[in-house]
Amino acid sequence: MRPQAERWCHLSIGIASVLLTIGIGYDFIFGTKLADFLVIIAGLFIGWVAFLYCLGNASFWG
């Protein structure tokens, strides 16, 4: 994987993990609200985009 693609891969997976941790943690502690739900959905969306980006730029494709 190219170094720049690897940096973007790590950054986007890190952002998704932080969003999911904050959203799910806040949901368990204080209960569900629309803002928590949107943070969780944003984390899932960014996570899937990051996963597909990392998979597409993986070095085993050639």
TORZAGU-709470 format. One record per residue (C-alpha): residue number from 1; residue in one letter; x, y, z. Coordinates in nm, 2 decimals, always signed. Layout:
<pts>
NUM  A  X  Y  Z
...
</pts>
This chain:
<pts>
1  M  +0.00  +0.00  +0.00
2  R  +0.12  +0.35  -0.08
3  P  +0.23  +0.55  +0.22
4  Q  -0.03  +0.82  +0.16
5  A  -0.31  +0.57  +0.11
6  E  -0.20  +0.39  +0.43
7  R  -0.22  +0.72  +0.63
8  W  -0.57  +0.79  +0.50
9  C  -0.67  +0.43  +0.58
10  H  -0.55  +0.46  +0.94
11  L  -0.70  +0.80  +0.99
12  S  -1.04  +0.71  +0.85
13  I  -1.06  +0.39  +1.06
14  G  -0.95  +0.58  +1.36
15  I  -1.22  +0.85  +1.31
16  A  -1.48  +0.58  +1.27
17  S  -1.37  +0.40  +1.58
18  V  -1.38  +0.73  +1.79
19  L  -1.73  +0.81  +1.66
20  L  -1.86  +0.47  +1.73
21  T  -1.70  +0.46  +2.08
22  I  -1.85  +0.81  +2.17
23  G  -2.19  +0.74  +2.02
24  I  -2.24  +0.39  +2.17
25  G  -2.09  +0.48  +2.50
26  Y  -2.31  +0.79  +2.54
27  D  -2.61  +0.58  +2.44
28  F  -2.54  +0.32  +2.71
29  I  -2.48  +0.58  +2.98
30  F  -2.75  +0.84  +2.90
31  G  -3.00  +0.67  +2.67
32  T  -3.07  +0.71  +2.30
33  K  -3.12  +1.05  +2.14
34  L  -3.12  +1.15  +1.78
35  A  -2.77  +1.30  +1.80
36  D  -2.63  +0.98  +1.94
37  F  -2.80  +0.78  +1.66
38  L  -2.66  +1.02  +1.40
39  V  -2.30  +0.98  +1.55
40  I  -2.33  +0.61  +1.54
41  I  -2.46  +0.61  +1.18
42  A  -2.18  +0.85  +1.08
43  G  -1.92  +0.62  +1.24
44  L  -2.06  +0.31  +1.06
45  F  -2.07  +0.50  +0.73
46  I  -1.71  +0.63  +0.77
47  G  -1.60  +0.28  +0.89
48  W  -1.74  +0.11  +0.58
49  V  -1.60  +0.37  +0.34
50  A  -1.26  +0.33  +0.52
51  F  -1.28  -0.05  +0.50
52  L  -1.35  -0.05  +0.13
53  Y  -1.08  +0.22  +0.06
54  C  -0.83  +0.01  +0.25
55  L  -0.93  -0.30  +0.08
56  G  -0.91  -0.13  -0.26
57  N  -0.56  +0.00  -0.19
58  A  -0.42  -0.32  -0.04
59  S  -0.09  -0.44  -0.18
60  F  -0.21  -0.79  -0.25
61  W  -0.42  -0.68  -0.55
62  G  -0.11  -0.63  -0.75
</pts>
